[in-house]
Amino acid sequence: MFFALVVVTTFLMGSSFTVGKIGLNYVSPLLLVGLRFSIAGLLMAVVVRKRVRPDKLADWGRIFTIGLMQTAGVMGCIFLSLRTITAGESSILTFTNPLMVVIMGTIFLGIRYRLLQWIGAIIGFIGVFITLGFHLQLTVGTLFGLGAAVFWSIGTILIKLWGSRFNVWVLTAYQMLFGGIILLIMGITLETPKLTITPISISVILWLAIMASIVQFAIWFYLINQGDPGKTSAFLFLAPFFGVLTGWVLLNEVVEWHVYAGGALIFTGIFLVNWTFKKANQEFGIGKMTKSLND
């Protein structure tokens, strides 16, 4: 069941890059992702209206912060990156986030990682370097792709830390709604809004709002709350595969060989980072990380 849910959610994650790129022909980036999550959040808010909701302002603040990171930050960066790079490249860069968790955990939380995990992180970042074409001249698109990975890393830790406080459907609904509203405001103020109403554009928005948002986020949050965030994040290597595959099938995207080579190293790095994750948790304690964050 766990693996089946992982496949479903990573397929929806990866294919959303391709579907989103199709949508950019009809809707400006921030407006598109803002509509996606505002619609998804409103629909979900109706569905969960009878479920237990937070009664403390601090808990609403936690949900808002998760929405700011996991929805507004991640998805805003992804859709802005799709203006200048392929869906496959954007998905590969975005899903380097498990590697960044190692760096952030060491610097900000004082967590100790095993040598094999550091080797995996180094291999992963070499993979990013190769994915970018063997040069460090980062384009705007690649910077946004990497920015999405940073926001996702922060969001993963926050969901693990705070997610148990909320019903998973309530958390899904309101973090999407808050993030969607932020993105709508950004779409109206930071870019020239464009919205062309066609059957294709409507289908894209509805697919992104329902399948790639409501269904995908609910499954993802459920999986994170059921296990260690690092172990769960290890399976995110499947999402770039689906991103590249659907980009090839639906958009006829030609991905250069170095993107595949770099992607293979990134996946290898993610695997090594998480290979000893369970053992490392037993030795140093995932509870230590949670206690440090609470303090």
HELIX and SHEET records of a PDB file:
HELIX    1   1 PHE A    2  GLY A   23  1                                  22    
HELIX    2   2 PRO A   29  VAL A   47  1                                  19    
HELIX    3   3 LEU A   57  ILE A   66  1                                  10    
HELIX    4   4 GLY A   67  GLY A   73  3                                   7    
HELIX    5   5 VAL A   74  SER A   81  1                                   8    
HELIX    6   6 ALA A   87  THR A   94  1                                   8    
HELIX    7   7 ASN A   97  LEU A  109  1                                  13    
HELIX    8   8 LEU A  115  THR A  131  1                                  17    
HELIX    9   9 VAL A  140  TRP A  162  1                                  23    
HELIX   10  10 GLY A  163  ARG A  165  5                                   3    
HELIX   11  11 VAL A  168  THR A  189  1                                  22    
HELIX   12  12 PRO A  199  ALA A  209  1                                  11    
HELIX   13  13 ILE A  210  VAL A  215  3                                   6    
HELIX   14  14 GLN A  216  GLN A  226  1                                  11    
HELIX   15  15 PRO A  229  SER A  233  1                                   5    
HELIX   16  16 ALA A  234  PHE A  237  5                                   4    
HELIX   17  17 LEU A  238  LEU A  251  1                                  14    
HELIX   18  18 TRP A  257  TRP A  275  1                                  19    
HELIX   19  19 PHE A  277  PHE A  284  1                                   8    
HELIX   20  20 ILE A  286  ASN A  294  1                                   9    
END                                                                             
